[in-house]
Amino acid sequence: MISSAQKKIKCPCGFRCKLAIISVIVILLALLVWVCFLYMSSSRDVDWWDDMPMMTSVFQPESHTSSNGKVLYFGTESQGKSSLVDVRTGKEKDFLPTGYTILNKMDYKMFAPYLIVQKDDGLYSYNVESKVMVNIFKSSPDLKLKENEWPLIYPSMTEKDKFLIQIDAMGDEIVDHMYGLPEVLGTRMYTYDASSETVVKIKNKRFEPCTKYDSLNQRLFSWVCGEGVGSATPLSVRDMSDLTEKKQIEVVTASDIGLNPDDWARVDYEAGLFLISRHGKDFQIMIVDPRDKNLSQETFTATTGVADMLNDLSPYSIVFDRATHTFAVGGANYIVLLTFDDNHQIIKSTFLPDVGVYANFLYVNAGKVYYVANDRIRIVDIIKQKIERTILVPDRLSEVTLFFL
């Protein structure tokens, strides 16, 4: 039996009314979930997968030109061929004449006006803008490379037309089995001024790969590098007038960045600056400008919250952009942008996931970061903190540097 009270609350429209009420409730719940999602997304900090960019190989040209109308190109090398990629359009064009190879191609600063190249037994200075090729040893043909000689080039950090040239005579016996390198029987050294086309013989002294030449102040910088160490402190300097180890002065040690003397901090040389970084809970980056004769130091520290996010950071390349208050760090499979304030505090970290970043170098110019990841050139907008463009390029490509032409 149905009571009179139950009869009073019975819906006159029956099943259809109940269905309508259920539908309204479902819609309201969906709206509530959507609003909560928007709130959480807008209030939380950016992490690895936020703002993941859409990758495309179709571009709209934008301003990548200098004040005098020159275009920005990404210099590359693949399978012995040097090319320039227009970062506005993605179009590629040949860079060097056939048969010429850029020496120490990853050691040049951005917008280098001269490159040192090799063809057969000759070394040449190549003017990037005029495309004029000059034989470095034209006045002394007997200085050409012998069959067993390998050249190394150290572009100056402080003058773009100056170079240190090291030529090693190699033996037949392999002494470095890890890298397959033969023994060095002898070395000859020269300085070269590309503007005046002047070669000067200097005292023979063989340098390790992690050495940089400061022609303006006539000194050399060096640091520890190799298998198991990577690129590490101490960063040292010595005068060109006395290249013996006894005259070497340590500029930055592990202790200078808060580590134990037996530990080591990472050393990078990028865009004309030394960047010494300490990782872990007390993350720090120290900058040393080799153009400063006194080599003053500038230190940036991370806030506790940011340092916690950087515990597992494994950088390969670090660049600095003072205009946007940003460091850009290339890791294993990501780029991380570190934002700092006027007090040299790193207050924010933004991770941009990417595959194939490790072992590649970063370049920064006018608020953009440029790098290679597998078969793509990426362009990151620092202000928007996202990858804004992708350019398809040949796989196994090596970067050279950026050029305005």
Beta strands, then each sheet from edge to edge (+ up, - down):
strand 1: 72-78
strand 2: 81-86
strand 3: 92-94
strand 4: 101-102
strand 5: 114-119
strand 6: 122-127
strand 7: 133-135
strand 8: 149-155
strand 9: 162-176
strand 10: 181-193
strand 11: 198-202
strand 12: 211-214
strand 13: 219-226
strand 14: 230-239
strand 15: 249-252
strand 16: 266-270
strand 17: 273-278
strand 18: 284-288
strand 19: 297-302
strand 20: 317-321
strand 21: 326-330
strand 22: 334-340
strand 23: 345-353
strand 24: 363-365
strand 25: 368-373
strand 26: 376-381
strand 27: 386-392
strand 28: 398-404
sheet 1: 3+ 2- 1+ 28-
sheet 2: 4+ 5- 6+ 7-
sheet 3: 8+ 9- 10+ 11-
sheet 4: 12+ 13- 14+ 15-
sheet 5: 16+ 17- 18+ 19- 23- 22+ 21- 20+
sheet 6: 24+ 25- 26+ 27-
end
